[in-house]
Amino acid sequence: MDIPDKIIQEIDALIKNDLSCEDWMELKRYLLKCVNTELRTKFSTRDPKTKRQSLNDFEKKIIDLYELSAGVKLRVYYDK
């Protein structure tokens, strides 16, 4: 699964404007506000009972892209 251009553009805009994120949830919230509904469906949701986050492959690729582009290691809190 490739990362859509819209998400790449938003990450580039964050980096160019010195608006770095320190953890995954901060970046995820930003991206969810910037993309359309079709792209939002690719992100994971919380478990309805435990309310815990889990990463899917799409999100892992976004994290890798951000870390490579920004040179910042994101803190990631999730349960496997």
Biopython code that builds the backbone (N, CA, C, O; Angstrom):
import numpy as np
from Bio.PDB.StructureBuilder import StructureBuilder

atoms = [
    (1, "MET", "N", (0.852, -1.183, 0.000)),
    (1, "MET", "CA", (0.000, 0.000, 0.000)),
    (1, "MET", "C", (0.894, 1.242, 0.000)),
    (1, "MET", "O", (1.740, 1.414, 0.878)),
    (2, "ASP", "N", (0.697, 2.080, -0.973)),
    (2, "ASP", "CA", (1.479, 3.310, -1.071)),
    (2, "ASP", "C", (0.830, 4.426, -0.265)),
    (2, "ASP", "O", (-0.369, 4.404, 0.012)),
    (3, "ILE", "N", (1.648, 5.393, 0.102)),
    (3, "ILE", "CA", (1.149, 6.545, 0.834)),
    (3, "ILE", "C", (0.619, 7.558, -0.176)),
    (3, "ILE", "O", (1.345, 7.937, -1.095)),
    (4, "PRO", "N", (-0.623, 8.004, -0.029)),
    (4, "PRO", "CA", (-1.205, 8.963, -0.974)),
    (4, "PRO", "C", (-0.453, 10.297, -0.980)),
    (4, "PRO", "O", (0.123, 10.706, 0.028)),
    (5, "ASP", "N", (-0.472, 10.961, -2.129)),
    (5, "ASP", "CA", (0.226, 12.237, -2.294)),
    (5, "ASP", "C", (-0.233, 13.283, -1.291)),
    (5, "ASP", "O", (0.585, 14.071, -0.816)),
    (6, "LYS", "N", (-1.502, 13.312, -0.960)),
    (6, "LYS", "CA", (-2.028, 14.305, -0.023)),
    (6, "LYS", "C", (-1.337, 14.203, 1.336)),
    (6, "LYS", "O", (-1.012, 15.221, 1.947)),
    (7, "ILE", "N", (-1.115, 12.992, 1.803)),
    (7, "ILE", "CA", (-0.451, 12.789, 3.095)),
    (7, "ILE", "C", (1.014, 13.196, 3.001)),
    (7, "ILE", "O", (1.547, 13.807, 3.927)),
    (8, "ILE", "N", (1.667, 12.864, 1.896)),
    (8, "ILE", "CA", (3.056, 13.264, 1.697)),
    (8, "ILE", "C", (3.165, 14.788, 1.677)),
    (8, "ILE", "O", (4.090, 15.353, 2.262)),
    (9, "GLN", "N", (2.229, 15.450, 1.008)),
    (9, "GLN", "CA", (2.226, 16.916, 0.954)),
    (9, "GLN", "C", (2.041, 17.520, 2.346)),
    (9, "GLN", "O", (2.713, 18.492, 2.691)),
    (10, "GLU", "N", (1.150, 16.962, 3.134)),
    (10, "GLU", "CA", (0.916, 17.486, 4.484)),
    (10, "GLU", "C", (2.138, 17.293, 5.380)),
    (10, "GLU", "O", (2.469, 18.172, 6.176)),
    (11, "ILE", "N", (2.802, 16.162, 5.255)),
    (11, "ILE", "CA", (4.021, 15.927, 6.034)),
    (11, "ILE", "C", (5.106, 16.908, 5.610)),
    (11, "ILE", "O", (5.803, 17.467, 6.457)),
    (12, "ASP", "N", (5.254, 17.120, 4.301)),
    (12, "ASP", "CA", (6.231, 18.096, 3.806)),
    (12, "ASP", "C", (5.923, 19.495, 4.321)),
    (12, "ASP", "O", (6.834, 20.236, 4.692)),
    (13, "ALA", "N", (4.642, 19.861, 4.346)),
    (13, "ALA", "CA", (4.245, 21.178, 4.845)),
    (13, "ALA", "C", (4.589, 21.330, 6.328)),
    (13, "ALA", "O", (5.057, 22.386, 6.754)),
    (14, "LEU", "N", (4.359, 20.287, 7.103)),
    (14, "LEU", "CA", (4.722, 20.312, 8.529)),
    (14, "LEU", "C", (6.208, 20.578, 8.701)),
    (14, "LEU", "O", (6.616, 21.418, 9.502)),
    (15, "ILE", "N", (6.998, 19.857, 7.946)),
    (15, "ILE", "CA", (8.448, 19.964, 8.069)),
    (15, "ILE", "C", (8.931, 21.343, 7.606)),
    (15, "ILE", "O", (9.768, 21.958, 8.267)),
    (16, "LYS", "N", (8.414, 21.825, 6.487)),
    (16, "LYS", "CA", (8.830, 23.122, 5.946)),
    (16, "LYS", "C", (8.471, 24.271, 6.884)),
    (16, "LYS", "O", (9.188, 25.270, 6.942)),
    (17, "ASN", "N", (7.384, 24.141, 7.606)),
    (17, "ASN", "CA", (6.940, 25.191, 8.517)),
    (17, "ASN", "C", (7.427, 24.986, 9.947)),
    (17, "ASN", "O", (6.941, 25.632, 10.876)),
    (18, "ASP", "N", (8.392, 24.079, 10.117)),
    (18, "ASP", "CA", (8.962, 23.794, 11.437)),
    (18, "ASP", "C", (7.917, 23.431, 12.483)),
    (18, "ASP", "O", (8.040, 23.815, 13.647)),
    (19, "LEU", "N", (6.901, 22.700, 12.077)),
    (19, "LEU", "CA", (5.857, 22.248, 12.999)),
    (19, "LEU", "C", (6.046, 20.754, 13.246)),
    (19, "LEU", "O", (5.209, 19.937, 12.862)),
    (20, "SER", "N", (7.135, 20.419, 13.879)),
    (20, "SER", "CA", (7.448, 19.004, 14.071)),
    (20, "SER", "C", (6.556, 18.367, 15.128)),
    (20, "SER", "O", (6.086, 19.028, 16.053)),
    (21, "CYS", "N", (6.341, 17.088, 14.967)),
    (21, "CYS", "CA", (5.568, 16.300, 15.926)),
    (21, "CYS", "C", (6.543, 15.427, 16.709)),
    (21, "CYS", "O", (7.570, 14.990, 16.190)),
    (22, "GLU", "N", (6.201, 15.189, 17.949)),
    (22, "GLU", "CA", (7.062, 14.356, 18.791)),
    (22, "GLU", "C", (6.519, 12.947, 18.973)),
    (22, "GLU", "O", (7.280, 12.019, 19.246)),
    (23, "ASP", "N", (5.217, 12.782, 18.824)),
    (23, "ASP", "CA", (4.671, 11.433, 18.960)),
    (23, "ASP", "C", (3.661, 11.152, 17.848)),
    (23, "ASP", "O", (3.138, 12.062, 17.204)),
    (24, "TRP", "N", (3.410, 9.866, 17.652)),
    (24, "TRP", "CA", (2.568, 9.419, 16.565)),
    (24, "TRP", "C", (1.148, 9.970, 16.661)),
    (24, "TRP", "O", (0.585, 10.378, 15.645)),
    (25, "MET", "N", (0.571, 9.993, 17.822)),
    (25, "MET", "CA", (-0.818, 10.451, 17.945)),
    (25, "MET", "C", (-0.965, 11.920, 17.572)),
    (25, "MET", "O", (-1.994, 12.319, 17.026)),
    (26, "GLU", "N", (0.030, 12.713, 17.853)),
    (26, "GLU", "CA", (0.007, 14.131, 17.464)),
    (26, "GLU", "C", (0.001, 14.252, 15.938)),
    (26, "GLU", "O", (-0.772, 15.030, 15.378)),
    (27, "LEU", "N", (0.854, 13.491, 15.275)),
    (27, "LEU", "CA", (0.900, 13.498, 13.810)),
    (27, "LEU", "C", (-0.395, 12.941, 13.229)),
    (27, "LEU", "O", (-0.932, 13.483, 12.263)),
    (28, "LYS", "N", (-0.886, 11.872, 13.812)),
    (28, "LYS", "CA", (-2.120, 11.249, 13.319)),
    (28, "LYS", "C", (-3.294, 12.223, 13.410)),
    (28, "LYS", "O", (-4.067, 12.342, 12.460)),
    (29, "ARG", "N", (-3.437, 12.916, 14.531)),
    (29, "ARG", "CA", (-4.522, 13.895, 14.683)),
    (29, "ARG", "C", (-4.422, 14.989, 13.630)),
    (29, "ARG", "O", (-5.428, 15.389, 13.043)),
    (30, "TYR", "N", (-3.204, 15.472, 13.392)),
    (30, "TYR", "CA", (-3.000, 16.509, 12.380)),
    (30, "TYR", "C", (-3.430, 16.002, 11.000)),
    (30, "TYR", "O", (-4.164, 16.680, 10.281)),
    (31, "LEU", "N", (-2.966, 14.808, 10.644)),
    (31, "LEU", "CA", (-3.288, 14.265, 9.324)),
    (31, "LEU", "C", (-4.779, 13.997, 9.165)),
    (31, "LEU", "O", (-5.339, 14.249, 8.098)),
    (32, "LEU", "N", (-5.422, 13.496, 10.200)),
    (32, "LEU", "CA", (-6.856, 13.223, 10.117)),
    (32, "LEU", "C", (-7.667, 14.494, 9.877)),
    (32, "LEU", "O", (-8.726, 14.446, 9.251)),
    (33, "LYS", "N", (-7.182, 15.618, 10.366)),
    (33, "LYS", "CA", (-7.875, 16.892, 10.138)),
    (33, "LYS", "C", (-7.664, 17.408, 8.724)),
    (33, "LYS", "O", (-8.476, 18.181, 8.215)),
    (34, "CYS", "N", (-6.576, 16.985, 8.087)),
    (34, "CYS", "CA", (-6.193, 17.537, 6.783)),
    (34, "CYS", "C", (-6.648, 16.717, 5.584)),
    (34, "CYS", "O", (-6.651, 17.220, 4.460)),
    (35, "VAL", "N", (-7.027, 15.483, 5.800)),
    (35, "VAL", "CA", (-7.356, 14.622, 4.652)),
    (35, "VAL", "C", (-8.861, 14.370, 4.565)),
    (35, "VAL", "O", (-9.610, 14.583, 5.519)),
    (36, "ASN", "N", (-9.273, 13.908, 3.381)),
    (36, "ASN", "CA", (-10.694, 13.651, 3.172)),
    (36, "ASN", "C", (-11.125, 12.322, 3.798)),
    (36, "ASN", "O", (-10.300, 11.542, 4.272)),
    (37, "THR", "N", (-12.399, 12.095, 3.785)),
    (37, "THR", "CA", (-12.974, 10.908, 4.430)),
    (37, "THR", "C", (-12.423, 9.613, 3.863)),
    (37, "THR", "O", (-12.191, 8.657, 4.604)),
    (38, "GLU", "N", (-12.216, 9.575, 2.576)),
    (38, "GLU", "CA", (-11.708, 8.356, 1.938)),
    (38, "GLU", "C", (-10.346, 7.963, 2.505)),
    (38, "GLU", "O", (-10.081, 6.783, 2.736)),
    (39, "LEU", "N", (-9.490, 8.949, 2.726)),
    (39, "LEU", "CA", (-8.172, 8.652, 3.286)),
    (39, "LEU", "C", (-8.247, 8.344, 4.778)),
    (39, "LEU", "O", (-7.449, 7.556, 5.285)),
    (40, "ARG", "N", (-9.181, 8.944, 5.474)),
    (40, "ARG", "CA", (-9.314, 8.683, 6.918)),
    (40, "ARG", "C", (-9.622, 7.224, 7.206)),
    (40, "ARG", "O", (-9.230, 6.701, 8.250)),
    (41, "THR", "N", (-10.315, 6.567, 6.297)),
    (41, "THR", "CA", (-10.683, 5.168, 6.523)),
    (41, "THR", "C", (-9.476, 4.243, 6.523)),
    (41, "THR", "O", (-9.576, 3.109, 6.993)),
    (42, "LYS", "N", (-8.342, 4.696, 6.010)),
    (42, "LYS", "CA", (-7.138, 3.868, 5.976)),
    (42, "LYS", "C", (-6.417, 3.836, 7.323)),
    (42, "LYS", "O", (-5.575, 2.970, 7.559)),
    (43, "PHE", "N", (-6.748, 4.778, 8.202)),
    (43, "PHE", "CA", (-6.132, 4.825, 9.525)),
    (43, "PHE", "C", (-6.839, 3.844, 10.455)),
    (43, "PHE", "O", (-8.018, 3.541, 10.275)),
    (44, "SER", "N", (-6.110, 3.356, 11.442)),
    (44, "SER", "CA", (-6.700, 2.425, 12.401)),
    (44, "SER", "C", (-7.607, 3.172, 13.374)),
    (44, "SER", "O", (-7.528, 4.392, 13.523)),
    (45, "THR", "N", (-8.460, 2.410, 14.021)),
    (45, "THR", "CA", (-9.341, 2.962, 15.050)),
    (45, "THR", "C", (-9.019, 2.264, 16.373)),
    (45, "THR", "O", (-8.309, 1.260, 16.409)),
    (46, "ARG", "N", (-9.547, 2.809, 17.429)),
    (46, "ARG", "CA", (-9.328, 2.184, 18.741)),
    (46, "ARG", "C", (-10.188, 0.944, 18.896)),
    (46, "ARG", "O", (-11.256, 0.826, 18.295)),
    (47, "ASP", "N", (-9.709, 0.039, 19.700)),
    (47, "ASP", "CA", (-10.500, -1.126, 20.045)),
    (47, "ASP", "C", (-11.711, -0.646, 20.836)),
    (47, "ASP", "O", (-11.545, 0.107, 21.796)),
    (48, "PRO", "N", (-12.921, -1.055, 20.465)),
    (48, "PRO", "CA", (-14.120, -0.539, 21.130)),
    (48, "PRO", "C", (-14.219, -0.865, 22.622)),
    (48, "PRO", "O", (-14.810, -0.101, 23.384)),
    (49, "LYS", "N", (-13.648, -1.983, 23.036)),
    (49, "LYS", "CA", (-13.744, -2.361, 24.445)),
    (49, "LYS", "C", (-12.598, -1.796, 25.279)),
    (49, "LYS", "O", (-12.820, -1.216, 26.342)),
    (50, "THR", "N", (-11.376, -1.969, 24.790)),
    (50, "THR", "CA", (-10.219, -1.559, 25.590)),
    (50, "THR", "C", (-9.805, -0.112, 25.351)),
    (50, "THR", "O", (-9.099, 0.477, 26.169)),
    (51, "LYS", "N", (-10.244, 0.463, 24.229)),
    (51, "LYS", "CA", (-9.893, 1.834, 23.826)),
    (51, "LYS", "C", (-8.404, 1.986, 23.512)),
    (51, "LYS", "O", (-7.888, 3.103, 23.478)),
    (52, "ARG", "N", (-7.719, 0.878, 23.285)),
    (52, "ARG", "CA", (-6.294, 0.923, 22.982)),
    (52, "ARG", "C", (-6.063, 1.109, 21.489)),
    (52, "ARG", "O", (-6.832, 0.628, 20.657)),
    (53, "GLN", "N", (-4.992, 1.812, 21.173)),
    (53, "GLN", "CA", (-4.591, 2.028, 19.789)),
    (53, "GLN", "C", (-3.771, 0.841, 19.302)),
    (53, "GLN", "O", (-3.080, 0.189, 20.085)),
    (54, "SER", "N", (-3.851, 0.570, 18.025)),
    (54, "SER", "CA", (-2.948, -0.383, 17.396)),
    (54, "SER", "C", (-2.615, 0.160, 16.017)),
    (54, "SER", "O", (-3.461, 0.774, 15.365)),
    (55, "LEU", "N", (-1.403, -0.063, 15.577)),
    (55, "LEU", "CA", (-0.962, 0.441, 14.280)),
    (55, "LEU", "C", (-1.261, -0.562, 13.183)),
    (55, "LEU", "O", (-1.106, -1.768, 13.370)),
    (56, "ASN", "N", (-1.694, -0.049, 12.028)),
    (56, "ASN", "CA", (-1.813, -0.909, 10.867)),
    (56, "ASN", "C", (-0.619, -0.635, 9.951)),
    (56, "ASN", "O", (0.186, 0.250, 10.239)),
    (57, "ASP", "N", (-0.494, -1.378, 8.859)),
    (57, "ASP", "CA", (0.655, -1.235, 7.966)),
    (57, "ASP", "C", (0.721, 0.153, 7.340)),
    (57, "ASP", "O", (1.809, 0.700, 7.159)),
    (58, "PHE", "N", (-0.431, 0.725, 7.011)),
    (58, "PHE", "CA", (-0.497, 2.062, 6.432)),
    (58, "PHE", "C", (0.128, 3.084, 7.382)),
    (58, "PHE", "O", (0.917, 3.927, 6.957)),
    (59, "GLU", "N", (-0.218, 3.011, 8.642)),
    (59, "GLU", "CA", (0.316, 3.945, 9.628)),
    (59, "GLU", "C", (1.814, 3.733, 9.853)),
    (59, "GLU", "O", (2.552, 4.699, 10.048)),
    (60, "LYS", "N", (2.259, 2.503, 9.829)),
    (60, "LYS", "CA", (3.687, 2.227, 9.986)),
    (60, "LYS", "C", (4.491, 2.856, 8.861)),
    (60, "LYS", "O", (5.591, 3.362, 9.084)),
    (61, "LYS", "N", (3.938, 2.824, 7.643)),
    (61, "LYS", "CA", (4.621, 3.447, 6.503)),
    (61, "LYS", "C", (4.665, 4.966, 6.654)),
    (61, "LYS", "O", (5.662, 5.596, 6.301)),
    (62, "ILE", "N", (3.600, 5.549, 7.171)),
    (62, "ILE", "CA", (3.572, 6.998, 7.395)),
    (62, "ILE", "C", (4.614, 7.374, 8.451)),
    (62, "ILE", "O", (5.327, 8.365, 8.290)),
    (63, "ILE", "N", (4.704, 6.601, 9.512)),
    (63, "ILE", "CA", (5.694, 6.859, 10.560)),
    (63, "ILE", "C", (7.104, 6.790, 9.986)),
    (63, "ILE", "O", (7.935, 7.655, 10.262)),
    (64, "ASP", "N", (7.374, 5.758, 9.184)),
    (64, "ASP", "CA", (8.696, 5.625, 8.565)),
    (64, "ASP", "C", (8.999, 6.811, 7.655)),
    (64, "ASP", "O", (10.112, 7.337, 7.669)),
    (65, "LEU", "N", (8.016, 7.231, 6.867)),
    (65, "LEU", "CA", (8.199, 8.374, 5.971)),
    (65, "LEU", "C", (8.499, 9.642, 6.762)),
    (65, "LEU", "O", (9.412, 10.392, 6.416)),
    (66, "TYR", "N", (7.734, 9.882, 7.818)),
    (66, "TYR", "CA", (7.934, 11.077, 8.628)),
    (66, "TYR", "C", (9.325, 11.075, 9.272)),
    (66, "TYR", "O", (10.027, 12.086, 9.250)),
    (67, "GLU", "N", (9.706, 9.953, 9.833)),
    (67, "GLU", "CA", (11.006, 9.865, 10.495)),
    (67, "GLU", "C", (12.142, 10.062, 9.502)),
    (67, "GLU", "O", (13.148, 10.692, 9.830)),
    (68, "LEU", "N", (11.994, 9.532, 8.298)),
    (68, "LEU", "CA", (13.012, 9.695, 7.266)),
    (68, "LEU", "C", (13.071, 11.143, 6.783)),
    (68, "LEU", "O", (14.157, 11.696, 6.607)),
    (69, "SER", "N", (11.921, 11.749, 6.571)),
    (69, "SER", "CA", (11.850, 13.118, 6.046)),
    (69, "SER", "C", (12.251, 14.166, 7.078)),
    (69, "SER", "O", (12.986, 15.102, 6.764)),
    (70, "ALA", "N", (11.773, 14.009, 8.296)),
    (70, "ALA", "CA", (12.002, 15.021, 9.331)),
    (70, "ALA", "C", (13.263, 14.757, 10.145)),
    (70, "ALA", "O", (13.790, 15.663, 10.790)),
    (71, "GLY", "N", (13.739, 13.537, 10.117)),
    (71, "GLY", "CA", (14.898, 13.193, 10.933)),
    (71, "GLY", "C", (14.566, 13.134, 12.411)),
    (71, "GLY", "O", (15.438, 13.293, 13.265)),
    (72, "VAL", "N", (13.286, 12.903, 12.702)),
    (72, "VAL", "CA", (12.810, 12.862, 14.089)),
    (72, "VAL", "C", (12.194, 11.493, 14.357)),
    (72, "VAL", "O", (11.352, 11.023, 13.592)),
    (73, "LYS", "N", (12.613, 10.866, 15.433)),
    (73, "LYS", "CA", (12.035, 9.577, 15.830)),
    (73, "LYS", "C", (10.766, 9.849, 16.630)),
    (73, "LYS", "O", (10.816, 10.460, 17.698)),
    (74, "LEU", "N", (9.633, 9.393, 16.110)),
    (74, "LEU", "CA", (8.356, 9.590, 16.801)),
    (74, "LEU", "C", (8.211, 8.609, 17.957)),
    (74, "LEU", "O", (8.611, 7.449, 17.852)),
    (75, "ARG", "N", (7.641, 9.080, 19.052)),
    (75, "ARG", "CA", (7.256, 8.171, 20.130)),
    (75, "ARG", "C", (5.969, 7.492, 19.700)),
    (75, "ARG", "O", (5.033, 8.144, 19.238)),
    (76, "VAL", "N", (5.934, 6.209, 19.853)),
    (76, "VAL", "CA", (4.755, 5.435, 19.460)),
    (76, "VAL", "C", (4.299, 4.621, 20.655)),
    (76, "VAL", "O", (5.041, 3.797, 21.189)),
    (77, "TYR", "N", (3.055, 4.871, 21.066)),
    (77, "TYR", "CA", (2.457, 4.133, 22.182)),
    (77, "TYR", "C", (1.324, 3.292, 21.612)),
    (77, "TYR", "O", (0.316, 3.831, 21.154)),
    (78, "TYR", "N", (1.481, 2.006, 21.639)),
    (78, "TYR", "CA", (0.404, 1.123, 21.186)),
    (78, "TYR", "C", (0.603, -0.251, 21.767)),
    (78, "TYR", "O", (1.679, -0.603, 22.252)),
    (79, "ASP", "N", (-0.455, -1.009, 21.706)),
    (79, "ASP", "CA", (-0.411, -2.410, 22.156)),
    (79, "ASP", "C", (-0.496, -3.297, 20.941)),
    (79, "ASP", "O", (-1.277, -3.041, 20.025)),
    (80, "LYS", "N", (0.317, -4.353, 20.934)),
    (80, "LYS", "CA", (0.319, -5.274, 19.795)),
    (80, "LYS", "C", (-0.834, -6.225, 19.883)),
    (80, "LYS", "O", (-0.998, -7.077, 19.010)),
]
sb = StructureBuilder()
sb.init_structure("model")
sb.init_model(0)
sb.init_chain("A")
sb.init_seg("    ")
for serial, (resi, resn, name, xyz) in enumerate(atoms, 1):
    if name == "N":
        sb.init_residue(resn, " ", resi, " ")
    sb.init_atom(name, np.array(xyz, "f"), 0.0, 1.0, " ", f" {name:<3s}", serial, name[0])
structure = sb.get_structure()
